Amino acid sequence: SCFAVFTLLLVLFGNQGVDEIFLVRELCSGGLMLSFWFMATDYTTSPITKRGQVLYGALIGALAALFRLYGSASEGVSYAVLLANLLTPVIEKITVPKAFGRRR
């Protein structure tokens, strides 16, 4: 979900349209892939539930795209991962499944 949201936001807001060279350059430059594969998938700071992981990845992809397009820092992906890590308890609270067969 990181790559999908990142690519979608680059196509929508990157002022380049669906330019393959622009997309490949943005996807392969900097530490984007390394951050998505290694930093975002850290077991201690990523959500446990599947829906939480998808939401977490989408949040990282959206923040990375916004930081890369509109930010002045060259490597906004690390900031995106750090902000998403801070929001992990909130994501877990939102996406925790309800227990089956329990009463109040």
C-alpha positions as CSV (number, residue, x, y, z in Angstrom):
1,S,0.0,0.0,0.0
2,C,3.0,2.3,0.5
3,F,4.0,2.1,-3.2
4,A,0.4,2.3,-4.5
5,V,-0.5,5.4,-2.5
6,F,2.8,7.0,-3.2
7,T,2.5,6.5,-7.0
8,L,-1.1,7.6,-7.0
9,L,-0.3,10.8,-5.3
10,L,2.6,11.5,-7.5
11,V,0.4,11.0,-10.6
12,L,-2.3,13.2,-9.2
13,F,-0.3,16.0,-7.7
14,G,3.2,15.8,-9.3
15,N,2.3,18.0,-12.3
16,Q,3.8,15.4,-14.6
17,G,0.8,13.1,-15.3
18,V,1.6,9.5,-16.0
19,D,5.2,10.1,-17.0
20,E,7.1,6.8,-16.6
21,I,10.5,8.4,-16.4
22,F,9.3,10.7,-13.6
23,L,7.7,7.9,-11.7
24,V,10.7,5.5,-12.0
25,R,13.0,8.4,-10.9
26,E,10.9,9.2,-7.9
27,L,10.5,5.5,-6.9
28,C,14.2,4.7,-7.3
29,S,15.8,7.8,-5.9
30,G,16.9,8.3,-2.3
31,G,16.0,5.8,0.4
32,L,12.4,5.3,-0.6
33,M,12.5,1.6,-1.3
34,L,14.8,0.9,1.6
35,S,12.6,2.9,4.0
36,F,9.4,1.2,2.7
37,W,10.9,-2.3,3.0
38,F,13.1,-2.1,6.1
39,M,12.1,0.9,8.2
40,A,8.3,0.6,7.8
41,T,8.2,-3.1,8.4
42,D,9.9,-3.0,11.8
43,Y,8.0,-5.4,14.1
44,T,8.1,-3.3,17.2
45,T,6.6,-0.2,15.6
46,S,4.2,-1.4,13.0
47,P,0.6,-2.5,13.6
48,I,-0.3,-6.1,14.2
49,T,-3.7,-6.3,12.4
50,K,-3.9,-6.7,8.6
51,R,-6.2,-3.7,8.2
52,G,-3.9,-1.7,10.4
53,Q,-0.9,-2.6,8.3
54,V,-2.7,-1.5,5.1
55,L,-3.7,1.8,6.7
56,Y,-0.2,2.2,8.1
57,G,1.4,1.6,4.7
58,A,-1.1,4.0,3.0
59,L,-0.3,6.7,5.6
60,I,3.4,6.3,5.0
61,G,3.0,6.4,1.3
62,A,0.8,9.5,1.4
63,L,3.1,11.4,3.8
64,A,6.2,10.4,1.8
65,A,4.6,11.7,-1.4
66,L,3.5,15.0,0.3
67,F,6.9,15.5,1.9
68,R,8.7,14.7,-1.4
69,L,6.5,17.0,-3.5
70,Y,5.9,19.9,-1.2
71,G,8.7,19.7,1.4
72,S,12.1,21.2,1.4
73,A,13.9,18.2,2.9
74,S,15.4,15.8,0.3
75,E,14.5,12.7,2.3
76,G,11.0,13.1,3.6
77,V,10.4,9.3,3.7
78,S,12.1,9.0,7.0
79,Y,9.9,11.7,8.5
80,A,6.9,9.9,7.1
81,V,7.9,6.6,8.7
82,L,8.5,8.4,12.0
83,L,5.1,10.1,12.0
84,A,3.4,6.9,11.1
85,N,5.2,5.1,13.9
86,L,3.9,7.7,16.3
87,L,0.4,7.0,15.1
88,T,0.6,3.2,15.4
89,P,-1.2,3.1,18.8
90,V,-4.1,5.1,17.3
91,I,-4.2,2.8,14.2
92,E,-4.2,-0.3,16.5
93,K,-7.1,1.1,18.5
94,I,-9.1,1.9,15.4
95,T,-8.5,-1.5,13.6
96,V,-8.7,-3.9,16.5
97,P,-11.3,-6.6,15.8
98,K,-14.3,-7.0,18.1
99,A,-14.3,-10.1,20.3
100,F,-16.9,-12.7,19.2
101,G,-19.3,-13.8,21.9
102,R,-18.5,-11.3,24.6
103,R,-21.1,-9.3,26.5
104,R,-20.8,-6.0,28.4
